[in-house]
Amino acid sequence: MLSQKISSHKPPEYILEVFADPTSVKDIVKGILHTIFFHRYFPCIRPTSLDVLNLTLPAISDVELETLIDARVNALVRHHLSSSANSPNGGVRGRIAVQFFEKRRRKVAGGFGAGLVGGGRWFVGGLAGRGVGGVGGGGGGGGGGAGTGEVGAGGVGGAATVMNEEEVCWEVWTVDVTIATPRTESDRTKVRNAMEKMLQNAAFKIVSVVNKDKDHIPPITTSDANPFPYQIVLNPKLDNWGNKFGLY
């Protein structure tokens, strides 16, 4: 089965704007990401909570997810530290996007024949590859792909059928973060009030969206523990779903 990322699909995107100072940005962004996953993480979870500023936010007790969130938030802070040197008097902005995917399978007719040859190897397009996948994508006859190839046998030179797996993004949450360093006590009070207000607004928006927008959620068609793979992307390029990493 060949794995293929689909970048032409334009999923719904929800923008969450937050404001933070350097000492609070980690807790604020982690709290928002945990709130998103609490409502969009479909495997069995052990719920917990995070106290951030004056709010108690829902969270998930999952080591793998927590590790990924920590890594992305730490990268955001490092980006702030490197950028703040170039803008000492203004706020530094960064983005973190959470992308959710569904898996779709379809049959694709191979351009070259495929069949079994001696030793249990697939013979594809004149090239033999041991195991699954083969050379040239496991029966696709052309460029290779990630994942494994499921090829219909029909003898050497016969028609081949490849099961192609597509991962289609169906929802995106973009956290737009502005980090500012207060200079005076008056500034600190203003920043604190702004942080609390924007965090509360972001949390309310998440709850509102998940309760209202449900029609675009794909049906669960797999027995995998996590039916909807996800990615957390630091500073994603707008309208470019190829700039992705951290798939789980």
Secondary structure, 3 states (H helix, E strand, C coil): CEEEEECCCCCCEEEEEEEECCCCHHHHHHHHHHHHHHHHCCCCCCEEEEEECCEEEEEECCHHHHHHHHHHHHHHHHHHHHHHCCCCCCCEEEEEEEEEEEEEEEEEECCCCEEEECCCEEEECCEEECCCCCCCCCCCCCCCCEECCCECCCCCCCCCEEEEEEEEEEEEEEEEEEECCCCCHHHHHHHHHHHHHHHHHHHHHHHHHHHHCCCCCCCCCCCCCCCCCEEEEECCCCCCCCCCCCCC
